[in-house]
């Protein structure tokens, strides 16, 4: 029987050989050269050594592996970025948090301005484009629309953008240290607040980590309900992006219709769990709200009406010449650039890179209830818009099939998670949210308490892709490029 790859990996720390940083970088380089992807690279303080670094990689077959090294602050190692650009943001974060320098890194700048760096934001070394007719346009951090803070520095010749640099780091919430201050099984309400429009993906990644560390098997019915919650979230957030795209080009039929349809979906979630964003739905050990026959019928009726309306408004968007003229060929990211930069999620798939945790790490849920992973090839705003429409249709089909299978009992009750977590263990948990893989990494002490908790949003790896997409486009194209990526500020500013 073929082994089913789960989106959760638990390793006893004793099985991880402790390297030095040059050796870790070399091992990473060997795996990257062989086609692996660097999922994350991060550090934590250690009582015996100054710092401990952990690298998580995913091989071409989807298998997750971990590497570990010890190092002293103020030291250096041969950087990965000159050879593998996908490491650039991860090595910057590691440098900012621990003080170790990746030699040869061409863009070594702060990611979040943590700690004492908060007072240095005004000294950020923006890249300069020189020329008599070159001018700079600064936007933010306070924006006219209701979004979170971020500064965008455009270097332009006339209306054409030659370079965009994005400076984030204006929000300092201290999420990761906060997760160590309470009992591990009581963190659901905090975790689902980290990134409010990815509440289900974050909560599921956390719950899976706690269940794996607590050696608590989860029934298939509970995983199905979680899958329903996540696909409802995916549809709702794709609709939010599509509504924004339509509004940005004054396609009012789309703007109004997508907003109305999104309301129908999030209201359906509210009728299940009491929250339009799914807060409180998931918990360690299961879900707080199962799907009764009445709720299943309600969801099925909502999705049936939704399917008719979404097909109509999508046809209007795709057929409008004004939409085609504004989106086709704008904000292109080539397949090679997407691979090189390590872009993830929908942004990568729109550029032809088939990355989807639901396929590469299906687990029992998607092994038995598969969901198609889709790609587009052109990598422009049009591709990202089309892919959102297609992913909505795919999620809709999956939901209808699950809800319509009356042999399934979806009124599941939570199971008790063992509060004694596995000691001296490292747990990696991934869930494919709307933007891409949401990553949680938990490490326990010898007493089974949490020593470290790492959170990573897919936006962290995709922001540089947005900066690349805007190059050689008109500055007026930035809003639609930005919305087609639909990245999270708070997902970066932890």
C-alpha positions as CSV (number, residue, x, y, z in Angstrom):
1,X,0.0,0.0,0.0
2,X,1.3,3.4,-0.9
3,X,2.1,5.6,2.1
4,X,-0.2,8.7,2.4
5,X,1.8,11.9,2.9
6,X,0.3,13.9,5.7
7,X,0.6,17.7,5.9
8,X,2.0,17.2,9.4
9,X,5.5,16.0,10.4
10,X,6.6,15.2,14.0
11,X,10.3,14.5,14.6
12,X,12.0,13.6,17.9
13,X,14.7,16.1,18.4
14,X,17.2,13.4,19.1
15,X,16.8,12.3,15.4
16,X,18.0,15.7,14.2
17,X,21.7,15.9,13.8
18,X,23.0,19.3,15.0
19,X,25.2,21.0,12.4
20,X,27.0,24.3,12.1
21,X,25.5,26.9,9.9
22,X,27.9,26.4,6.9
23,X,27.0,22.7,7.0
24,X,23.3,23.4,7.2
25,X,23.6,25.8,4.2
26,X,25.5,23.2,2.2
27,X,22.9,20.5,3.0
28,X,20.1,22.9,2.0
29,X,21.9,23.8,-1.2
30,X,22.2,20.2,-2.1
31,X,18.5,19.5,-1.7
32,X,17.5,22.7,-3.5
33,X,19.8,21.8,-6.4
34,X,18.0,18.4,-6.5
35,X,14.6,20.2,-6.9
36,X,13.5,20.7,-3.3
37,X,11.8,23.8,-2.0
38,X,12.9,25.8,1.1
39,X,9.7,25.9,3.1
40,X,11.1,27.9,6.0
41,X,14.4,28.9,7.8
42,X,14.2,30.4,11.2
43,X,16.1,30.7,14.5
44,X,15.3,30.6,18.2
45,X,17.4,31.5,21.3
46,X,18.9,28.6,23.1
47,X,20.3,28.3,26.6
48,X,23.3,26.2,25.7
49,X,24.2,27.7,22.3
50,X,23.3,31.3,21.4
51,X,20.9,30.3,18.7
52,X,19.4,27.3,17.0
53,X,18.4,27.4,13.4
54,X,15.8,25.1,11.8
55,X,15.3,24.6,8.0
56,X,12.3,22.8,6.6
57,X,12.4,21.6,3.0
58,X,9.9,19.9,0.8
59,X,11.2,17.5,-1.8
60,X,9.9,17.1,-5.4
61,X,7.8,14.1,-4.1
62,X,6.2,16.3,-1.4
63,X,8.1,14.8,1.5
64,X,9.1,17.2,4.3
65,X,12.5,17.1,5.9
66,X,14.2,19.1,8.7
67,X,17.8,20.3,9.3
68,X,19.1,21.9,12.4
69,X,22.2,24.0,13.4
70,X,23.6,25.9,16.3
71,X,25.4,29.2,15.9
72,X,26.5,32.3,17.8
73,X,25.1,35.8,17.1
74,X,27.4,38.0,15.1
75,X,28.8,35.1,13.1
76,X,28.3,34.4,9.3
77,X,27.8,31.6,6.9
78,X,27.8,31.3,3.0
79,X,24.4,32.7,2.1
80,X,22.0,30.6,0.0
81,X,20.4,33.6,-1.8
82,X,23.1,34.2,-4.4
83,X,22.4,30.7,-5.7
84,X,18.8,30.3,-4.7
85,X,16.8,33.5,-4.7
86,X,13.9,31.7,-2.9
87,X,15.9,31.9,0.3
88,X,16.2,35.7,0.2
89,X,13.3,36.7,2.6
90,X,14.0,33.8,4.9
91,X,17.7,34.6,5.3
92,X,16.8,38.3,5.9
93,X,14.4,37.3,8.6
94,X,17.0,35.0,10.2
95,X,19.6,37.8,10.1
96,X,17.2,40.4,11.5
97,X,16.1,38.1,14.5
98,X,19.4,36.5,15.3
99,X,22.3,38.6,14.0
100,X,23.9,35.9,11.8
101,X,24.9,37.3,8.4
102,X,24.3,35.3,5.1
103,X,27.4,36.2,3.2
104,X,26.8,37.4,-0.4
105,X,23.1,38.3,0.2
106,X,22.4,41.2,-2.2
107,X,19.3,42.6,-0.4
108,X,20.1,42.3,3.3
109,X,17.4,44.7,4.7
110,X,15.0,44.4,7.7
111,X,11.8,42.5,7.2
112,X,9.8,43.6,10.3
113,X,12.0,46.1,12.2
114,X,11.8,44.1,15.3
115,X,13.1,45.1,18.7
116,X,15.5,48.0,18.6
117,X,15.2,48.3,14.9
118,X,11.7,49.8,15.3
119,X,13.4,53.2,15.7
120,X,15.3,52.8,12.4
121,X,12.5,52.6,9.9
122,X,13.3,56.1,8.6
123,X,16.8,55.0,7.8
124,X,15.6,52.1,5.6
125,X,18.1,51.9,2.6
126,X,15.7,52.1,-0.4
127,X,17.1,51.1,-3.7
128,X,17.8,54.1,-6.0
129,X,17.2,54.3,-9.7
130,X,19.4,57.2,-11.0
131,X,18.7,59.4,-14.0
132,X,17.8,63.0,-14.7
133,X,14.1,62.2,-15.5
134,X,13.6,59.5,-12.9
135,X,11.2,60.4,-10.1
136,X,10.0,58.6,-7.0
137,X,6.4,58.2,-5.8
138,X,5.9,57.2,-2.2
139,X,2.5,55.7,-1.1
140,X,1.6,54.9,2.5
141,X,2.1,53.7,5.1
142,X,-1.4,55.3,5.7
143,X,-3.6,54.6,2.7
144,X,-6.7,56.2,1.4
145,X,-8.5,52.8,1.4
146,X,-9.2,50.8,4.5
147,X,-6.1,48.6,4.5
148,X,-3.3,47.9,6.9
149,X,-0.1,50.0,6.9
150,X,2.7,49.5,4.4
151,X,5.0,51.8,2.4
152,X,5.4,51.5,-1.4
153,X,8.2,53.4,-3.1
154,X,7.9,53.6,-6.9
155,X,10.9,54.6,-9.0
156,X,9.4,55.8,-12.3
157,X,10.4,57.2,-15.7
158,X,7.2,59.1,-16.6
159,X,4.3,56.8,-15.8
160,X,6.4,53.6,-16.2
161,X,7.5,51.8,-13.1
162,X,11.2,50.7,-13.2
163,X,11.3,49.4,-9.7
164,X,9.0,49.1,-6.7
165,X,10.2,48.6,-3.2
166,X,7.8,47.5,-0.5
167,X,8.5,48.4,3.2
168,X,6.4,46.6,5.8
169,X,6.9,46.2,9.5
170,X,4.6,48.9,10.9
171,X,2.7,46.5,13.2
172,X,4.4,45.0,16.2
173,X,2.1,42.4,17.8
174,X,4.7,39.9,19.1
175,X,2.5,36.9,18.1
176,X,5.1,34.2,18.4
177,X,6.2,35.0,22.0
178,X,2.5,35.5,22.9
179,X,1.8,31.9,22.0
180,X,4.2,30.7,24.6
181,X,2.5,32.5,27.5
182,X,-0.6,30.2,27.8
183,X,-1.3,26.5,27.9
184,X,-0.8,25.0,24.4
185,X,-4.3,23.7,24.1
186,X,-5.9,27.1,24.9
187,X,-4.4,29.1,21.9
188,X,-7.1,28.6,19.3
189,X,-8.7,32.1,19.8
190,X,-5.3,33.8,19.5
191,X,-4.1,31.8,16.5
192,X,-7.3,32.4,14.5
193,X,-6.8,36.1,15.1
194,X,-3.3,36.3,13.6
195,X,-4.6,36.8,10.1
196,X,-8.4,37.4,10.2
197,X,-9.2,36.5,6.6
198,X,-7.3,33.1,6.9
199,X,-8.9,32.2,10.3
200,X,-9.7,28.6,9.4
201,X,-6.4,27.8,7.7
202,X,-4.5,29.1,10.8
203,X,-6.7,27.4,13.3
204,X,-6.5,24.1,11.4
205,X,-2.6,24.2,11.2
206,X,-2.5,24.9,14.9
207,X,-5.0,22.2,15.8
208,X,-3.2,19.6,13.7
209,X,0.1,20.5,15.4
210,X,-1.4,20.1,18.9
211,X,-3.1,16.8,18.0
212,X,0.1,15.4,16.5
213,X,2.1,16.3,19.5
214,X,-0.6,14.9,21.8
215,X,-0.7,11.6,19.8
216,X,-4.4,12.1,19.3
217,X,-5.9,10.6,16.1
218,X,-8.7,12.6,14.5
219,X,-11.7,10.9,13.0
220,X,-12.3,11.4,9.2
221,X,-15.6,13.0,9.8
222,X,-14.0,15.8,11.8
223,X,-11.4,16.4,9.1
224,X,-14.2,16.6,6.5
225,X,-16.0,19.3,8.5
226,X,-12.7,21.2,8.7
227,X,-12.3,20.8,5.0
228,X,-15.8,22.2,4.5
229,X,-14.9,25.2,6.7
230,X,-11.6,25.8,4.8
231,X,-13.2,25.6,1.3
232,X,-16.0,28.1,2.4
233,X,-13.2,30.4,3.5
234,X,-11.4,30.0,0.2
235,X,-14.5,30.8,-1.8
236,X,-15.2,33.9,0.4
237,X,-11.7,35.3,0.2
238,X,-11.4,34.7,-3.6
239,X,-14.7,36.6,-3.9
240,X,-13.2,39.5,-1.9
241,X,-10.3,39.7,-4.3
242,X,-12.5,39.4,-7.4
243,X,-14.7,42.2,-6.0
244,X,-11.7,44.4,-5.4
245,X,-10.4,43.8,-8.9
246,X,-13.7,44.7,-10.5
247,X,-14.0,47.8,-8.3
248,X,-10.4,48.9,-9.2
249,X,-11.3,49.1,-12.9
250,X,-14.8,50.5,-12.3
251,X,-16.6,47.3,-13.5
252,X,-19.5,47.9,-11.3
253,X,-21.5,44.8,-12.1
254,X,-18.7,42.7,-10.8
255,X,-17.9,44.8,-7.8
256,X,-21.5,44.7,-6.6
257,X,-22.2,41.1,-7.5
258,X,-19.0,39.6,-6.0
259,X,-19.7,41.6,-2.8
260,X,-23.2,40.2,-2.5
261,X,-22.1,36.7,-3.2
262,X,-19.3,36.9,-0.6
263,X,-21.9,37.9,1.9
264,X,-24.0,34.9,1.1
265,X,-21.0,32.6,1.8
266,X,-19.7,34.2,5.0
267,X,-23.3,34.3,6.3
268,X,-23.5,30.6,5.7
269,X,-20.5,30.1,7.9
270,X,-22.0,32.3,10.5
271,X,-25.2,30.1,10.6
272,X,-22.9,27.1,11.4
273,X,-20.6,28.6,14.0
274,X,-21.8,32.1,14.9
275,X,-18.9,33.9,13.1
276,X,-18.8,35.0,9.5
277,X,-15.1,34.4,9.4
278,X,-15.3,31.0,11.1
279,X,-13.9,32.0,14.5
280,X,-14.6,29.4,17.1
281,X,-15.5,26.7,14.6
282,X,-12.3,24.7,15.0
283,X,-10.6,23.5,18.2
284,X,-7.9,21.0,19.2
285,X,-9.6,17.6,19.0
286,X,-12.2,18.6,16.4
287,X,-14.8,21.2,15.8
288,X,-17.1,23.0,18.2
289,X,-20.0,22.9,15.6
290,X,-20.9,19.9,13.6
291,X,-23.1,19.9,10.5
292,X,-26.6,18.7,11.4
293,X,-29.0,17.6,8.6
294,X,-30.6,21.0,8.7
295,X,-27.3,22.8,8.4
296,X,-26.2,20.6,5.5
297,X,-29.4,21.3,3.7
298,X,-29.0,25.0,4.4
299,X,-25.5,25.0,3.0
300,X,-26.5,22.9,0.0
301,X,-29.3,25.4,-0.9
302,X,-27.0,28.4,-0.4
303,X,-24.3,26.9,-2.7
304,X,-26.9,25.9,-5.3
305,X,-28.1,29.5,-5.6
306,X,-24.6,30.7,-5.5
307,X,-23.4,28.5,-8.3
308,X,-25.9,30.0,-10.7
309,X,-25.1,33.6,-9.8
310,X,-21.3,33.2,-9.8
311,X,-21.3,31.6,-13.3
312,X,-23.3,34.6,-14.6
313,X,-21.1,37.3,-13.1
314,X,-17.9,35.4,-14.1
315,X,-19.1,35.2,-17.7
316,X,-19.7,39.0,-17.6
317,X,-16.2,39.7,-16.3
318,X,-14.4,37.3,-18.7
319,X,-16.4,38.6,-21.7
320,X,-16.0,42.3,-21.1
321,X,-13.4,43.9,-23.4
322,X,-12.7,46.6,-20.8
323,X,-11.7,43.9,-18.3
324,X,-9.6,42.1,-20.9
325,X,-7.8,45.3,-21.9
326,X,-6.9,46.1,-18.2
327,X,-5.8,42.7,-17.1
328,X,-4.3,40.8,-20.0
329,X,-0.5,41.2,-20.1
330,X,-0.4,43.3,-17.0
331,X,1.7,42.4,-13.9
332,X,3.3,39.4,-15.5
333,X,5.5,37.0,-13.4
334,X,7.1,34.3,-15.6
335,X,7.2,30.7,-14.6
336,X,10.9,30.8,-14.2
337,X,10.8,33.9,-12.0
338,X,8.0,32.4,-9.8
339,X,10.2,29.3,-9.3
340,X,13.4,31.3,-8.7
341,X,11.7,33.5,-6.1
342,X,10.0,30.6,-4.3
343,X,6.5,32.0,-4.8
344,X,3.7,29.9,-3.4
345,X,0.0,29.4,-3.5
346,X,-2.3,30.9,-6.1
347,X,0.3,33.4,-7.2
348,X,2.7,30.6,-8.1
349,X,0.0,28.5,-9.7
350,X,-1.1,31.4,-11.9
351,X,2.5,31.4,-13.3
352,X,2.4,27.7,-14.1
353,X,4.1,26.4,-10.9
354,X,1.9,23.6,-9.6
355,X,2.3,24.0,-5.8
356,X,-0.7,23.0,-3.7
357,X,-0.4,21.3,-0.3
358,X,-3.7,19.7,-0.8
359,X,-2.1,17.6,-3.6
360,X,1.5,17.3,-2.5
361,X,0.6,16.4,1.1
362,X,-3.0,15.2,0.8
363,X,-3.4,13.3,4.0
364,X,-6.3,11.0,4.5
365,X,-8.8,13.8,3.8
366,X,-7.7,14.6,0.3
367,X,-6.6,11.1,-0.5
368,X,-10.2,10.0,-0.1
369,X,-11.8,13.3,-1.1
370,X,-9.3,14.7,-3.6
371,X,-9.6,18.3,-4.8
372,X,-8.1,19.4,-8.2
373,X,-5.0,21.6,-8.2
374,X,-5.3,24.1,-11.0
375,X,-2.7,26.3,-12.8
376,X,-2.6,29.1,-15.4
377,X,0.3,29.8,-17.6
378,X,0.5,33.5,-18.4
379,X,1.3,34.8,-14.9
380,X,-0.5,38.1,-15.3
381,X,-3.5,39.8,-13.6
382,X,-5.8,38.0,-16.0
383,X,-4.4,34.6,-15.0
384,X,-4.7,35.4,-11.3
385,X,-8.3,36.5,-11.8
386,X,-9.2,33.4,-13.9
387,X,-7.6,31.1,-11.4
388,X,-9.6,32.5,-8.6
389,X,-12.8,31.9,-10.6
390,X,-11.7,28.3,-11.4
391,X,-10.7,27.6,-7.8
392,X,-14.1,28.8,-6.6
393,X,-15.8,26.4,-9.0
394,X,-13.5,23.5,-7.8
395,X,-14.2,24.2,-4.1
396,X,-17.9,24.5,-4.9
397,X,-17.9,21.1,-6.6
398,X,-16.0,19.5,-3.7
399,X,-18.4,21.0,-1.1
400,X,-21.5,19.8,-3.0
401,X,-20.1,16.3,-3.2
402,X,-19.3,16.1,0.5
403,X,-22.5,17.7,1.7
404,X,-24.5,15.5,-0.7
405,X,-23.1,12.2,0.6
406,X,-25.6,11.3,3.2
407,X,-23.6,8.2,4.2
408,X,-21.3,10.6,6.0
409,X,-22.2,11.6,9.6
410,X,-20.9,15.2,9.9
411,X,-22.4,15.9,13.3
412,X,-19.0,15.0,14.8
413,X,-18.2,15.7,18.5
414,X,-14.6,16.7,19.4
415,X,-12.3,14.1,20.9
416,X,-10.1,14.8,23.9
417,X,-6.5,15.8,23.0
418,X,-3.9,14.5,25.4
419,X,-2.6,17.6,27.2
420,X,0.8,16.0,27.8
421,X,2.5,16.9,24.6
422,X,5.3,14.7,23.2
423,X,8.5,16.0,24.9
424,X,11.6,17.1,22.9
425,X,9.8,17.0,19.6
426,X,9.5,19.2,16.5
427,X,6.1,19.4,14.7
428,X,5.6,20.9,11.3
429,X,2.0,21.6,10.2
430,X,0.9,23.0,6.8
431,X,-2.5,23.9,5.5
432,X,-3.3,25.3,2.1
433,X,-5.1,28.6,2.8
434,X,-6.5,31.0,0.2
435,X,-3.1,32.6,-0.4
436,X,-1.0,29.4,-0.1
437,X,0.5,27.2,2.6
438,X,0.0,28.4,6.2
439,X,2.9,27.0,8.2
440,X,3.1,26.4,12.0
441,X,6.1,24.8,13.6
442,X,6.0,23.9,17.3
443,X,8.9,22.7,19.4
444,X,8.5,21.2,22.9
445,X,10.8,21.0,25.9
446,X,11.8,17.8,27.8
447,X,8.7,18.5,30.0
448,X,6.3,18.6,27.0
449,X,5.8,22.4,27.2
450,X,6.2,24.7,24.2
451,X,9.7,26.0,23.8
452,X,9.1,27.8,20.5
453,X,6.2,28.4,18.1
454,X,6.9,29.6,14.5
455,X,4.2,31.0,12.3
456,X,4.6,31.8,8.6
457,X,2.1,33.2,6.2
458,X,2.4,32.6,2.5
459,X,2.4,36.4,1.9
460,X,6.0,36.5,3.4
461,X,7.3,34.8,0.3
462,X,5.0,36.5,-2.2
463,X,5.5,40.2,-1.5
464,X,8.7,40.3,-3.6
465,X,6.8,38.7,-6.4
466,X,4.4,41.7,-6.4
467,X,7.3,44.1,-6.6
468,X,8.6,42.2,-9.6
469,X,5.1,42.1,-11.3
470,X,4.8,45.9,-11.3
471,X,8.1,46.4,-13.1
472,X,7.7,47.9,-16.6
473,X,4.0,48.6,-16.1
474,X,2.3,51.9,-15.7
475,X,2.0,53.2,-12.1
476,X,-1.8,53.2,-12.6
477,X,-1.6,49.4,-13.0
478,X,-0.3,49.0,-9.4
479,X,-3.8,48.8,-7.7
480,X,-4.9,45.9,-9.9
481,X,-1.5,44.1,-9.6
482,X,-1.8,44.5,-5.8
483,X,-5.3,43.2,-5.6
484,X,-4.6,40.3,-8.0
485,X,-1.9,39.2,-5.5
486,X,-4.1,40.1,-2.5
487,X,-1.4,39.6,0.1
488,X,-1.6,40.0,3.8
489,X,0.1,42.8,5.7
490,X,-0.5,41.3,9.1
491,X,0.7,37.9,7.8
492,X,4.1,39.6,7.4
493,X,4.0,41.8,10.5
494,X,3.7,39.2,13.2
